[in-house]
Amino acid sequence: VRLVESGGGSVQAGGSLRLSCTASGSISVIYLMGWYRQAPGNERELVAAFSREASTNYADSVKGRFTISGDIAKNAVYLQMNSLKPEDTAVYYCNADIRRTSGFRRSYWGQGTQVTVSS
């Protein structure tokens, strides 16, 4: 199983970016897909998550600015980031809770994509 992210980049404060993540491989079921981020010197933190049942969960720091959406059937999740702030600068990682066709279930991570917001 592989997660591939795209859409990171550099933007000025107040700008927008859209991240995409697609899972591929021997996938049977995707239970949850989400985005985490890690800034230098900080721990990795949850930004937003999207479940198979289409429920969503957001970190308080991004509520009202970020929107997660996805199509589990297409093995894809997206993160629309608006009103970006310098403190949103981090490497953003896609994460997915996947059961493989072998029956084995575990969490998978993408390689990360850099988001840089300048003031």
FIGU-645742 format. One record per residue (C-alpha): residue in three letters; residue number from 1; x, y, z. Coordinates in nm, 4 decimals, decimal comma, padded with zeros to 6 digits, always signed. Layout:
N
<nunu aa="ALA" i="NUM" east="X" north="Y" up="Z"/>
...
This chain:
119
<nunu aa="VAL" i="1" east="+00,0000" north="+00,0000" up="+00,0000"/>
<nunu aa="ARG" i="2" east="+00,1252" north="+00,3437" up="-00,0904"/>
<nunu aa="LEU" i="3" east="-00,0016" north="+00,6936" up="-00,0090"/>
<nunu aa="VAL" i="4" east="+00,0969" north="+00,9737" up="-00,2450"/>
<nunu aa="GLU" i="5" east="+00,0433" north="+01,3378" up="-00,1515"/>
<nunu aa="SER" i="6" east="+00,0462" north="+01,6462" up="-00,3705"/>
<nunu aa="GLY" i="7" east="-00,0430" north="+02,0132" up="-00,3507"/>
<nunu aa="GLY" i="8" east="+00,2000" north="+02,1560" up="-00,0995"/>
<nunu aa="GLY" i="9" east="+00,3907" north="+02,4752" up="-00,1634"/>
<nunu aa="SER" i="10" east="+00,4551" north="+02,8295" up="-00,0493"/>
<nunu aa="VAL" i="11" east="+00,1906" north="+03,0948" up="-00,0028"/>
<nunu aa="GLN" i="12" east="+00,1485" north="+03,4255" up="+00,1735"/>
<nunu aa="ALA" i="13" east="-00,0615" north="+03,4600" up="+00,4847"/>
<nunu aa="GLY" i="14" east="-00,4292" north="+03,4656" up="+00,3980"/>
<nunu aa="GLY" i="15" east="-00,3784" north="+03,2496" up="+00,0932"/>
<nunu aa="SER" i="16" east="-00,5059" north="+02,9024" up="+00,0122"/>
<nunu aa="LEU" i="17" east="-00,3695" north="+02,5627" up="-00,0793"/>
<nunu aa="ARG" i="18" east="-00,5316" north="+02,2296" up="-00,1556"/>
<nunu aa="LEU" i="19" east="-00,3650" north="+01,9030" up="-00,0626"/>
<nunu aa="SER" i="20" east="-00,4509" north="+01,5701" up="-00,2223"/>
<nunu aa="CYS" i="21" east="-00,3705" north="+01,2161" up="-00,1165"/>
<nunu aa="THR" i="22" east="-00,4388" north="+00,8959" up="-00,3038"/>
<nunu aa="ALA" i="23" east="-00,3903" north="+00,5439" up="-00,1740"/>
<nunu aa="SER" i="24" east="-00,2983" north="+00,2574" up="-00,4013"/>
<nunu aa="GLY" i="25" east="-00,2075" north="-00,1069" up="-00,3682"/>
<nunu aa="SER" i="26" east="-00,3740" north="-00,4180" up="-00,2343"/>
<nunu aa="ILE" i="27" east="-00,6534" north="-00,2354" up="-00,0548"/>
<nunu aa="SER" i="28" east="-00,9660" north="-00,4048" up="+00,0706"/>
<nunu aa="VAL" i="29" east="-01,1143" north="-00,1399" up="+00,2999"/>
<nunu aa="ILE" i="30" east="-01,0153" north="+00,2134" up="+00,3979"/>
<nunu aa="TYR" i="31" east="-01,1636" north="+00,2993" up="+00,7357"/>
<nunu aa="LEU" i="32" east="-01,0202" north="+00,6461" up="+00,7829"/>
<nunu aa="MET" i="33" east="-00,8048" north="+00,8950" up="+00,5972"/>
<nunu aa="GLY" i="34" east="-00,6606" north="+01,2096" up="+00,7422"/>
<nunu aa="TRP" i="35" east="-00,3928" north="+01,4725" up="+00,7514"/>
<nunu aa="TYR" i="36" east="-00,1287" north="+01,5311" up="+01,0160"/>
<nunu aa="ARG" i="37" east="+00,1382" north="+01,7972" up="+01,0287"/>
<nunu aa="GLN" i="38" east="+00,4735" north="+01,8406" up="+01,1935"/>
<nunu aa="ALA" i="39" east="+00,6578" north="+02,1675" up="+01,2332"/>
<nunu aa="PRO" i="40" east="+01,0286" north="+02,1773" up="+01,3280"/>
<nunu aa="GLY" i="41" east="+01,0718" north="+02,1001" up="+01,6944"/>
<nunu aa="ASN" i="42" east="+00,7098" north="+01,9966" up="+01,7355"/>
<nunu aa="GLU" i="43" east="+00,5348" north="+01,6645" up="+01,7586"/>
<nunu aa="ARG" i="44" east="+00,3217" north="+01,5403" up="+01,4732"/>
<nunu aa="GLU" i="45" east="-00,0378" north="+01,6493" up="+01,5268"/>
<nunu aa="LEU" i="46" east="-00,3728" north="+01,5649" up="+01,3749"/>
<nunu aa="VAL" i="47" east="-00,5105" north="+01,8337" up="+01,1447"/>
<nunu aa="ALA" i="48" east="-00,8252" north="+01,6693" up="+01,0103"/>
<nunu aa="ALA" i="49" east="-00,9714" north="+01,3255" up="+00,9501"/>
<nunu aa="PHE" i="50" east="-01,2395" north="+01,1818" up="+00,7213"/>
<nunu aa="SER" i="51" east="-01,4031" north="+00,8492" up="+00,7968"/>
<nunu aa="ARG" i="52" east="-01,5568" north="+00,5866" up="+00,5768"/>
<nunu aa="GLU" i="53" east="-01,8942" north="+00,7039" up="+00,7074"/>
<nunu aa="ALA" i="54" east="-01,8066" north="+01,0590" up="+00,5936"/>
<nunu aa="SER" i="55" east="-01,7717" north="+01,1968" up="+00,9439"/>
<nunu aa="THR" i="56" east="-01,5030" north="+01,4601" up="+00,9951"/>
<nunu aa="ASN" i="57" east="-01,2818" north="+01,5732" up="+01,2784"/>
<nunu aa="TYR" i="58" east="-01,0670" north="+01,8875" up="+01,2967"/>
<nunu aa="ALA" i="59" east="-00,8005" north="+02,0293" up="+01,5215"/>
<nunu aa="ASP" i="60" east="-00,9293" north="+02,3379" up="+01,6993"/>
<nunu aa="SER" i="61" east="-00,6566" north="+02,5469" up="+01,5383"/>
<nunu aa="VAL" i="62" east="-00,7901" north="+02,4860" up="+01,1857"/>
<nunu aa="LYS" i="63" east="-01,1658" north="+02,4803" up="+01,2410"/>
<nunu aa="GLY" i="64" east="-01,3407" north="+02,7227" up="+01,0095"/>
<nunu aa="ARG" i="65" east="-01,0361" north="+02,7545" up="+00,7835"/>
<nunu aa="PHE" i="66" east="-00,9630" north="+02,4013" up="+00,6628"/>
<nunu aa="THR" i="67" east="-01,2041" north="+02,1563" up="+00,5022"/>
<nunu aa="ILE" i="68" east="-01,1367" north="+01,7870" up="+00,4592"/>
<nunu aa="SER" i="69" east="-01,3229" north="+01,5886" up="+00,1980"/>
<nunu aa="GLY" i="70" east="-01,2775" north="+01,2583" up="+00,0374"/>
<nunu aa="ASP" i="71" east="-01,3965" north="+00,9736" up="-00,1657"/>
<nunu aa="ILE" i="72" east="-01,3134" north="+00,6541" up="+00,0144"/>
<nunu aa="ALA" i="73" east="-01,4382" north="+00,4544" up="-00,2833"/>
<nunu aa="LYS" i="74" east="-01,1702" north="+00,6284" up="-00,4907"/>
<nunu aa="ASN" i="75" east="-00,9129" north="+00,5967" up="-00,2134"/>
<nunu aa="ALA" i="76" east="-00,8633" north="+00,9733" up="-00,2060"/>
<nunu aa="VAL" i="77" east="-00,8756" north="+01,2495" up="+00,0522"/>
<nunu aa="TYR" i="78" east="-00,8351" north="+01,6232" up="+00,0106"/>
<nunu aa="LEU" i="79" east="-00,7586" north="+01,9131" up="+00,2417"/>
<nunu aa="GLN" i="80" east="-00,8671" north="+02,2614" up="+00,1374"/>
<nunu aa="MET" i="81" east="-00,6726" north="+02,5136" up="+00,3419"/>
<nunu aa="ASN" i="82" east="-00,7958" north="+02,8720" up="+00,3441"/>
<nunu aa="SER" i="83" east="-00,6897" north="+03,1794" up="+00,5408"/>
<nunu aa="LEU" i="84" east="-00,3503" north="+03,0254" up="+00,5966"/>
<nunu aa="LYS" i="85" east="-00,1349" north="+03,1559" up="+00,8778"/>
<nunu aa="PRO" i="86" east="+00,2425" north="+03,1394" up="+00,9292"/>
<nunu aa="GLU" i="87" east="+00,1809" north="+02,8956" up="+01,2142"/>
<nunu aa="ASP" i="88" east="+00,0341" north="+02,6517" up="+00,9620"/>
<nunu aa="THR" i="89" east="+00,3830" north="+02,6066" up="+00,8201"/>
<nunu aa="ALA" i="90" east="+00,4765" north="+02,2401" up="+00,8513"/>
<nunu aa="VAL" i="91" east="+00,5241" north="+01,9159" up="+00,6663"/>
<nunu aa="TYR" i="92" east="+00,1799" north="+01,7701" up="+00,6075"/>
<nunu aa="TYR" i="93" east="+00,1408" north="+01,3931" up="+00,6076"/>
<nunu aa="CYS" i="94" east="-00,1443" north="+01,1853" up="+00,4761"/>
<nunu aa="ASN" i="95" east="-00,2484" north="+00,8942" up="+00,6959"/>
<nunu aa="ALA" i="96" east="-00,4870" north="+00,6079" up="+00,6293"/>
<nunu aa="ASP" i="97" east="-00,6251" north="+00,3179" up="+00,8313"/>
<nunu aa="ILE" i="98" east="-00,6386" north="+00,0373" up="+00,5758"/>
<nunu aa="ARG" i="99" east="-00,7242" north="-00,3298" up="+00,5654"/>
<nunu aa="ARG" i="100" east="-00,5334" north="-00,4994" up="+00,2890"/>
<nunu aa="THR" i="101" east="-00,6734" north="-00,7755" up="+00,0721"/>
<nunu aa="SER" i="102" east="-00,4652" north="-01,0139" up="+00,2832"/>
<nunu aa="GLY" i="103" east="-00,6796" north="-00,9170" up="+00,5815"/>
<nunu aa="PHE" i="104" east="-00,4015" north="-00,7342" up="+00,7600"/>
<nunu aa="ARG" i="105" east="-00,5019" north="-00,3920" up="+00,8939"/>
<nunu aa="ARG" i="106" east="-00,2700" north="-00,1095" up="+00,9889"/>
<nunu aa="SER" i="107" east="-00,2005" north="+00,2612" up="+00,9595"/>
<nunu aa="TYR" i="108" east="-00,0063" north="+00,3913" up="+00,6608"/>
<nunu aa="TRP" i="109" east="+00,1747" north="+00,7213" up="+00,6034"/>
<nunu aa="GLY" i="110" east="+00,2595" north="+00,9270" up="+00,2992"/>
<nunu aa="GLN" i="111" east="+00,6002" north="+01,0803" up="+00,2418"/>
<nunu aa="GLY" i="112" east="+00,4867" north="+01,4287" up="+00,3424"/>
<nunu aa="THR" i="113" east="+00,4468" north="+01,7555" up="+00,1572"/>
<nunu aa="GLN" i="114" east="+00,5836" north="+02,0911" up="+00,2703"/>
<nunu aa="VAL" i="115" east="+00,3487" north="+02,3826" up="+00,3316"/>
<nunu aa="THR" i="116" east="+00,5125" north="+02,7180" up="+00,3959"/>
<nunu aa="VAL" i="117" east="+00,3140" north="+03,0296" up="+00,4836"/>
<nunu aa="SER" i="118" east="+00,4965" north="+03,3597" up="+00,4886"/>
<nunu aa="SER" i="119" east="+00,3813" north="+03,6681" up="+00,6750"/>
